[in-house]
Amino acid sequence: MGRIAAHVWIRNLLDPREGLECDALVDTGAAYLILPKAWRERLGKLTTIREVDCETATQQLVKGEVCGPVEIRLEGFQPVYGEVMLLDMEPEDGVYEPLIGYIVLEQSQAAVDMLGHRLVHARKTDLK
């Protein structure tokens, strides 16, 4: 299976001057937009809504901080409002790998095109 990445902008809704942009890997097995805790200061003062126990793809158990409110915009899609999860991450070759989870994908009406290895617009929102 190929890797799908997207450019994403994240902005603090309580202080719109604070925010960041990055490339992130689409991970339909993850729930949230997951960012490294090392970037927290770049988002300004965010409220930690809750801490949650998480299991990584390598079955490691870690604590995540769900923070917000933020505006999230995937390149080519309308912005959505929600939360991000901050995790302690180790950069690989000095580079962090943020993840875009299914909550942001559904909110953005972004569908995963497995053949084209890209995100495409979903024509409608599923309410079933």
N, C-alpha and C positions, 0 to 999 in steps of 0.2 A: 504494500500500500504506500502511496506517495504522501509527502508532507504538504499540507496546505497552510500557508501563512497569510496574514492580512495586516495591513497597516491600521493602527488604532490610535485614536486621540482620547485621552481621559482628562476631564476638567472637574475641579472641585466646584460644586454648585453653590457653596456658601462663600467662596472666594474665587471668582472666575479668573483671576490673574494667575492662579496656581494650577498647574497641570503638566502633562507630559504626553509625548507621542512615542510610539515604538512599533516594531514589528512583533507579532505574536503568532504562535502556532495554534491552529484550530484543533481542539481536543474535545470531541463529543462525549468523552467519558468524564470530563470535568464539568462541574456545575457553574462555577463563577468565572469571571475574568480574574486570573491569578497573576499577581505581580510580586516581585521580590520586596521584602521588607526594607531593603537598602534604598528603595526609591520613595519611601513614605514621605520624607521631607519635601520632595519635589511636588507632592500633591497638596502641600499646606496642611492646615489643621483639619483632620478628618475625625469623625466620631467613630470609636470602636463600638459597633453595635452588639457584637457577641464574639466569643472565641468558640471554635469548633474543632473537634478531632477529625483528622483527615488521614486517608490512606493513599499513598502515592502509587504510581504505576509499578514501582519496585517493591511494593507492599510495606514500605516504611511508614510508621505512624508519626504524624507531626501535628502541631497545633497551628491553626490558621486564624487570623484576625479578619472578621468581616467588617468593612469600614465603608462609610459613605456620608452624605449622598454625593454621587458623582454623575457627570454626563459622560457617556461612552459613545463614540462614533467610529464604526468600522468604515474603512474607505469604500465609498460607493453606496453607502446606506445612510438612512436618516438616523439622527442621534436618539439614544434611549437614556433613561435615567434609572439609576440603581445603586448597586454596591460593588465593591471589589474585595477580593480576598488577598491579604498580604501573608506571604510565607517566607520563612528563612530559606533562601536558595543559595546554592553554590554556583558561581559563574563557571561556564566551561570555556576555557581559553579566554577568560576575561569578559565573556558575554553571557548575560542572563537570557533565559528563554521563558518569557511570559506565555500564558495559555489563555485562549478564548474558549470558554465553556458553553454548554448548551443553553443556559438561561439567556445570555447575551445574544446568542444566535437566534433563538426564538423571538426575543423582544425586537430584534432588528429585522425580522422576517428574512433572515439569511439561511439558505439551504446549502448543504454540502453537495457539490457535483463531484462524485468520486471518479468519473471518467475524465473530466477536464481538470481535476485537481484545483478547484477554485470554489469560491462562494458565489451563489447566484440568488437572485431575488425570488422569494416564495410568493406565488401569486395571491395566496390567501392565508389567513391564520387559521389553524386547526383548533376548533372549540370542542372536539369530541373528547 
